[in-house]
């Protein structure tokens, strides 16, 4: 018999026992707070330190509420690893454990972007093969963020030709029950995956002859019926950008790894335009639509000549006139082509699949060009910039970008309004306060211009942005940080300069690693710095040194774990998500405070806007960004109650600058010292004990 009114604490005990865990006070405090927040229809920011078990802290109240109140809950994660853990392990086990105590069996589902599923119609020949890439590699689909090529290229994929990978994909498509790319082992390259997948814009929808067998449609249908749906921040980004239909109807949203939400929404809402994307769209229109593209070709050539002379910078007052005129010509040409690319009927009509791809690509191109060609006055809430890079053949690629100045209004309006929201992470309280994160996600209004809906702008009638009721809660961590770790601030070192590493830093790093006997995770502000320090340490030290880029990251992390003497150096991918408990990681080195680059167009634009509104742009943008990354990076050290070690920050500004206290208050409560000898002797004692 199910319980008449099962309490969330009793259900949590049942779930923890089923998963072989032990009671944690912080986890219980979190579960109760999440349940109360959902019941009241409010919003909660909950910081749950490493070891709290936050997944169960929100999954148990989520399942309880969904079943008892018949309200749908969406759970979103930032990383594939956590998404996979929740949907394949945590959530099924919790649902099974709670089933005897609830009125009915909870239903769960997984939902990803269209591009993450194999298209059975494309596999059957309904779409043309495309091995040249598409405009959508940079935009609309969630898969772009979820499957960066290096992370998805397994050893098998590296040794297989494109044809061999596609053949294996087609065989797998006949066997899979889900069509989900993550169920394909070993994986394939992005180029191979494009041969069997499409984006939602390219989908034929109700006209597809294989609609009944469509994997993304099945996933979407299952999500509409599920009590709890697990998705990802890329999907939230699409919803926040004005496409709420990508998510099923829901009354509660729970965002895990919430510290990454604003960056993911910003990335999803960022548009890109280049001559290559225009030429690709034109090629598809000619090949699959059978239409001439003379005007678009001319517009592309005109834009190419303008781009050559554009500076690599942010355009504070909209695109320069010549560039705006060239982009407007691209917009007008694509608009005309969209009219003639409408589906044809009759026996001589081109294949609908190919025509749909051409039409979808042209529509995406039109929307990007239309956004960039707007009048300067319309760009008050848009960041525009030009960037150059080299492709694999050494050719220079020039791209124009457009990003929203702020996304807090979009998150508030399209994700949080009208429902209860729970945002959780191990790092939400920055500088001792939840206010910075609350402002970033729209729970509190921050002093800069922000979009409050798909088209409306702050300060324009009738919409005026206002905060919404919320509270912040830190449930702590089961770890005793002052006893388990030391935060060593190298106050005596010179301030970092333009060089990747100073001689004094190299000496300090060598001495710290020697004292630790290897066992070092080095977190650097740039790939250039990581490589320079790795090269220097390989000359100076007799311990294995791995650098990000030497191999795939999972392989490097495995090698780091396997040999205690090994050191691993890298950049942003290592600052977050790397979980290496035990004596393998006794020392975490951070080379400098991870402020955003001064020339980062989005960060600098947001800082300028806050300064104009009377706020502190540096503290609101740069210092908050640095505090979040520092907290994430320092969190790599202590992963279990048995771990011990030192976090060494080699940037003296953390100890000497006025903003240093804001940054250090964001870190775990390690015992703090500026005494080099104390840090060295602590590492030596740990090495001897190990």
TORZAVO-271303 format. One record per residue (C-alpha): x negated, y negated, z negated. Coordinates in steps of 0.05 Angstrom, whole numbers, padded with zeros to 5 digits, always signed. Each point is the difference from the previous one (the first is absolute). Layout:
N
XYZ...
This chain:
690
+00000+00000+00000-00028-00069+00018-00008-00050-00056+00060-00046-00010-00045-00062+00000-00073+00020+00006-00047-00053-00029-00058-00021+00043-00049+00018-00056+00026+00071-00006-00002+00009+00075-00071-00027+00002-00021+00052-00052+00031+00054+00043-00036-00024+00062-00067-00008-00034+00004+00071-00028+00018+00027+00069-00061-00033+00030-00045+00025-00056-00014-00068-00030+00002-00029-00070+00041-00056-00031-00027-00070+00012+00029-00059-00037-00013-00049+00056+00036+00046+00049+00061+00003-00045-00001-00075-00009-00002-00009+00075+00056+00050+00014+00046-00034-00050-00015-00069+00029+00011+00024+00071+00067+00031-00019+00023-00063-00036-00021-00044+00058+00038+00042+00050+00062+00004-00044+00001-00076-00007-00015-00013+00074-00062-00041-00018-00073+00000+00022-00061+00028-00036-00075-00008+00009-00032+00057-00038-00075+00010-00006-00017+00072-00016-00074+00012-00008-00037+00060+00027+00020+00063-00037+00070-00024-00019+00035+00045+00050+00040-00056+00032+00029+00044+00056+00042+00038-00050+00013-00064-00038+00042-00025+00058+00021+00065+00035+00038+00027-00060+00043-00063-00011+00009-00005+00076+00028+00070+00007+00043-00008-00062+00031-00065+00025+00009+00025+00072+00038+00063-00022+00040-00029-00058+00020-00065+00035+00000+00025+00073-00046-00057+00021-00057+00009+00049-00072-00014-00021-00059-00016+00047-00070+00014-00025-00058-00030+00039-00075+00012-00004-00059-00034+00033-00043+00061+00014+00013+00064+00036-00034+00039-00056+00050-00024-00053+00059+00007+00048-00021+00072+00014-00009+00015-00075+00069-00027-00017+00039+00033+00056-00036+00067-00001-00013+00009-00074+00026-00049-00052+00070-00014+00026+00020+00072+00018-00026+00026-00067+00035-00055-00039+00065+00010+00038-00002+00075-00013-00016-00010-00074+00056-00050-00010+00052+00039+00041+00028+00039-00061+00009-00065-00038+00035-00040+00055+00070+00007+00031-00028+00020+00067-00064+00017+00037-00037-00064+00019-00013-00008+00075-00067-00029+00022-00026-00022+00068-00062-00029+00034+00005-00058+00050-00056-00028+00043-00006-00043+00062+00022+00028+00067-00071+00007+00025-00017+00050-00055+00045+00053+00031-00010+00041+00063+00051-00018+00055+00030+00065+00027+00025-00036+00062-00070-00026+00015-00030+00069-00010+00052+00027+00048-00022-00050+00054+00051-00054-00012-00053-00055-00007-00063-00013+00040-00067+00016-00032-00038-00062-00021-00074+00006-00017-00015-00074+00004+00030-00023-00066+00061-00043-00009+00018-00068-00026+00032+00035-00059-00066+00026-00025-00005-00068-00033+00071-00014-00021+00069+00028-00011-00012+00069-00027-00018+00022-00070-00048+00052+00027-00051-00052+00018-00014-00015-00073+00008+00072-00023-00046+00033+00050-00063-00039+00012-00040+00039+00051-00061+00018-00043+00043+00028-00056+00041+00042+00047-00056+00029+00041-00017+00067-00030-00060+00044+00018+00043+00039+00049+00023-00064+00035-00072-00023+00007-00019+00064+00035+00062+00005+00044+00011-00036+00066+00062-00043+00008+00033+00054+00042-00014+00054-00052+00030-00043-00055+00062-00014+00041+00008+00074+00016-00004+00017-00074+00050-00055-00015+00050+00027+00051-00006+00070-00030+00009-00028-00069+00062-00039+00022+00035+00066+00017-00015+00027-00070+00007-00058-00049+00063-00011-00041-00014-00073-00015-00039-00028+00059-00038-00041-00052-00072-00017+00020-00024+00013-00071+00022+00073+00005-00048+00011+00058-00065+00032-00025-00052-00014+00024+00020-00069+00024-00011-00033+00067-00024-00068+00025+00048-00058+00008-00009+00004+00076+00023+00073+00000+00059-00014-00046+00025-00054+00047+00012+00054+00052+00055+00032-00041+00029-00059-00039+00038-00065+00014+00020-00062-00039+00071-00016-00020+00004-00053+00055-00018+00052+00052+00052+00050-00025+00059+00013+00047+00046+00006-00061+00069+00028+00016-00019+00009+00073-00054+00051-00016+00017+00069+00026-00036+00032-00060+00031-00044-00054+00023+00061-00040-00072+00024-00006-00031-00068-00016-00046+00003-00060+00003-00074-00020+00076+00000+00007+00003+00061-00045-00044-00035-00051+00043-00062+00003+00064+00040-00008-00029+00037-00060-00021-00065-00032+00072-00027+00005+00025+00059-00041-00057+00005-00050+00002-00024-00072-00073-00020+00002-00038-00018+00064-00075-00005+00001-00030-00048+00052-00060-00047+00006-00018-00073-00003-00006-00005+00076+00075+00016+00004+00014-00052-00053-00040-00049+00042+00046+00013+00059+00062-00008-00044-00028-00064-00031-00013-00029+00069+00073+00002+00016+00016+00072+00020+00037+00026-00061+00031+00057+00040-00066+00039-00002+00017+00020-00072+00063+00036-00022+00050-00036-00043-00026-00003-00072+00014-00035-00065-00068+00011-00033-00070-00009+00027-00062+00024-00036-00067-00024+00027-00061+00039-00023-00070-00029+00013+00038-00066+00001-00064-00040-00001-00006+00015+00074+00070-00020+00021-00012-00071+00022-00061+00019+00042+00039+00056+00034+00060-00046+00015-00047-00053+00027-00035+00050+00045+00066+00026+00026+00024-00071+00015-00065-00020+00036+00003-00004+00076-00057+00005+00050-00007-00022+00072-00057+00014+00049-00010+00005+00074-00007+00076-00008+00070+00007-00030+00029-00043+00056-00034+00041+00054+00024+00064-00032+00072-00024-00002-00004-00021+00073-00030+00067+00020+00057+00037-00034+00052-00045+00033-00029+00015+00069-00011+00074-00012+00064+00019-00036+00046-00057+00017-00018-00007+00073+00001-00076-00005-00052-00052+00024-00036-00038-00055-00029-00058+00040+00021-00055-00049-00024+00039-00061-00067+00015+00034-00009-00074+00015+00018-00018-00072-00050+00051-00025-00056-00029+00042+00017-00070-00024-00002+00022-00072-00066+00036+00011-00032-00064+00025+00026-00039-00060-00022+00052-00051-00072-00005+00023-00005-00071-00026+00040+00009-00064-00039-00006-00065+00002+00060-00048+00040-00037-00054+00067-00013-00032+00045-00049+00037+00028-00044-00055+00049-00037+00046+00022+00056+00046-00035+00025+00062-00039-00053+00041+00045-00026+00057-00035+00039+00055+00005+00065-00038+00072-00013-00019+00018-00013+00073-00036+00064+00022+00036+00041-00053+00066-00032+00020-00012+00023+00072-00010+00071-00026+00065-00007-00039+00039-00025+00060-00027+00055+00046+00016+00055-00050+00070-00027-00010+00012+00004+00075-00027+00071+00003+00044+00022-00058+00060-00016+00043-00022+00043+00059-00024+00057-00045+00070+00016-00024+00015+00075+00010+00020+00019+00071+00050+00052+00021+00007+00044+00060-00040+00057+00032-00060-00044+00018-00007-00033-00069-00068+00006-00033-00005+00049-00059+00034-00032-00059-00054+00019-00050-00055-00037+00038+00045-00060+00013+00018-00003-00074-00074-00002-00018-00012-00057+00049+00061-00038-00026-00019+00009-00073-00072-00022+00013+00024-00061+00038+00049-00018-00056-00054+00004-00053-00045-00044+00044+00055-00050+00010+00014-00006-00075-00074-00011-00015-00008-00053+00054+00065-00034-00020-00024-00004-00072-00068-00030+00019+00026-00049+00051+00047-00035-00049-00007-00074-00012-00052-00020-00053+00057-00023-00046+00027+00072+00001-00068+00026-00022+00001-00032-00069+00010+00069-00029-00044+00039+00049-00075+00010+00000-00031+00000+00070-00071+00017+00016-00048+00026+00052-00048+00058-00011-00054+00034+00042-00029+00070-00005-00036+00052+00042+00032+00064+00026-00037+00066+00004-00029-00019+00067-00028-00066-00025+00051-00044+00034+00024-00061-00039+00074+00001-00016+00035-00065-00018+00066+00004-00038+00051-00049-00026+00035+00016-00066+00062-00026-00035+00015+00017-00072+00051-00026-00051-00026-00053-00047+00035+00035-00058+00039+00065-00007+00028-00010-00070+00065-00026+00028+00006+00058+00048-00012+00050-00055+00050-00034-00046+00054-00008+00054-00006+00065+00038-00026+00050-00052+00020-00022-00070+00063-00042+00008+00065+00037-00018-00034+00060-00031-00043+00019-00059-00075+00001+00011-00056+00034-00039-00071-00017+00021-00056+00039-00033-00075+00009+00004-00061+00009-00044-00018-00072+00016+00057-00051-00001-00019-00045-00059-00052-00049+00027-00035-00048-00046+00043+00027-00056+00065-00019+00034+00051+00031+00047+00016-00068+00030-00049+00004+00060+00031+00066+00024+00070-00025-00015-00011-00060+00044-00031+00042+00055+00061+00044+00006+00051-00055-00006+00024+00012-00071-00025-00070-00017-00005-00056+00050-00071-00024+00012-00018-00071+00022-00008+00010+00075+00046+00003+00060+00029+00069+00008+00051+00034+00045+00062+00021-00039+00031+00040+00055-00014+00023+00072+00007-00071+00027+00016-00049-00056-00055-00040-00035-00009-00023-00071+00027-00069-00014+00048+00001+00059+00075+00000-00016+00036+00041-00020-00053+00049-00024-00043-00021-00058-00046+00053-00029+00012+00017-00072-00031+00052-00045+00038+00062-00022+00003+00031-00070-00059+00046-00014-00045+00022-00056-00071+00027-00004-00021+00059-00042-00070+00029-00013+00007+00070-00027-00076+00006-00008-00043+00060+00013-00016+00062-00041-00074-00015+00009-00042-00035-00053-00035-00048+00046-00043-00036-00052-00029+00068-00022-00003+00033+00069-00029-00056+00043-00047-00060+00001+00010-00061+00044-00069-00027+00015-00001-00070+00028-00069-00014+00030-00001-00073-00022-00075-00008+00013+00003+00015+00074+00002-00055+00052+00066-00018+00032+00013+00041+00063-00017-00035+00065+00008+00013+00074-00048+00059+00000+00030+00069-00010-00039+00009-00065-00052-00040-00038-00067+00031-00022+00023-00008-00072+00063+00039+00015-00038+00056+00033-00046+00006-00060+00060+00001-00047+00036+00052+00042-00061+00045+00002-00010-00004-00075+00073+00014-00015+00004+00060+00047-00065+00028-00029+00027-00006-00070+00065+00035+00021-00037+00055+00036+00039-00016+00064+00075+00010-00014+00015-00069+00029+00059-00028+00040-00022-00065+00033+00056-00048+00019-00023-00054+00048+00032-00062+00029-00021+00017+00071-00023+00058+00043-00063-00039+00014-00016-00003-00075+00016+00073-00012-00045+00022+00057-00057-00046-00020+00001+00024-00072+00006+00073+00021-00061-00008+00045-00040-00033-00056+00019+00052-00052-00019+00057+00047-00070-00029+00003-00006-00012-00075+00037+00058-00033-00003+00075+00002+00075+00012-00003+00048+00013+00058+00032-00065+00025+00064+00004+00042+00028-00061+00036+00069-00011+00027-00003+00013+00075-00050+00057-00006+00059+00048+00007+00075+00001-00011+00018-00029-00067+00032+00064-00028-00063+00038+00018-00044-00051-00034+00042+00001-00063-00003+00076-00001-00076-00003+00005-00002-00052-00055+00041+00044-00046-00040+00063+00016-00068-00027-00022-00005-00040-00064-00065-00034+00022+00032-00028+00063+00019-00074+00008+00054-00025+00046+00001-00072+00027+00057-00032+00038+00050-00055+00008+00075-00010-00007+00022+00072+00011-00040+00020-00062+00026-00056-00045+00069+00032-00002+00026+00071-00002-00065+00038-00010+00010+00047-00060-00065+00030-00025+00006+00022-00072-00057+00030-00041-00075-00011-00002-00005-00009+00076+00016-00074-00010-00035-00030-00061-00015-00067+00032+00042-00046+00043-00039-00058+00031+00037-00061+00028-00047-00045+00039+00041-00065-00002+00068-00028-00017+00044+00022+00058+00029-00067+00021+00032-00002+00069-00045-00028+00053+00003-00076+00003+00017+00005+00074+00056+00050-00010+00057-00035+00036+00059+00025-00041-00033-00009-00068-00026-00069+00017+00068-00022+00028+00036+00024-00062-00050-00035-00045+00008-00065+00039+00076+00004-00005-00003+00009-00075-00048-00058-00007+00047-00045+00040+00057+00020-00046-00040-00020-00061-00023+00069-00021-00068+00032-00009-00013+00034+00066-00065+00032-00022+00030+00031-00062+00065+00021+00034-00033+00032+00061-00074+00013-00005-00006+00014-00074+00063+00043-00001-00026+00040+00059-00067+00010-00034+00032+00018-00067+00042+00055+00033-00059+00031+00036-00045-00005-00061+00052+00036-00042+00008+00054+00052-00075+00008+00008-00015+00003-00074+00056+00051-00007-00041+00051+00039-00044+00013-00062+00047+00029-00052+00047+00053+00029+00008+00047-00060-00005-00005-00075-00068+00034+00004-00033-00049+00049-00055-00047-00023-00040-00052+00038-00018-00071+00020+00031-00049+00048-00056-00048+00022+00020-00065+00034-00061-00032+00032+00032-00068+00011-00017-00048-00057+00060-00044+00015+00044+00051-00035-00035-00020-00065-00015-00074+00014+00055-00029+00044+00064-00031-00028+00043+00050+00037-00040+00058-00028+00046+00008-00060+00060+00006+00046-00035+00055+00039-00026+00039-00061+00070-00001-00033+00024+00039+00061-00050+00057-00013+00008+00060-00046-00019-00016-00072-00071+00026+00004-00051-00018-00053-00036-00060+00032-00073-00019+00002-00048-00044+00038-00060+00036-00029-00036+00040+00054-00036+00044-00050+00066+00022-00032+00028+00022+00068-00064+00036+00019-00006+00037-00066+00073+00021+00001-00008+00030+00069-00064+00036-00021+00035+00031-00060+00057+00024+00044-00049+00029+00050-00037+00037-00055+00064+00026-00031+00024+00023+00069
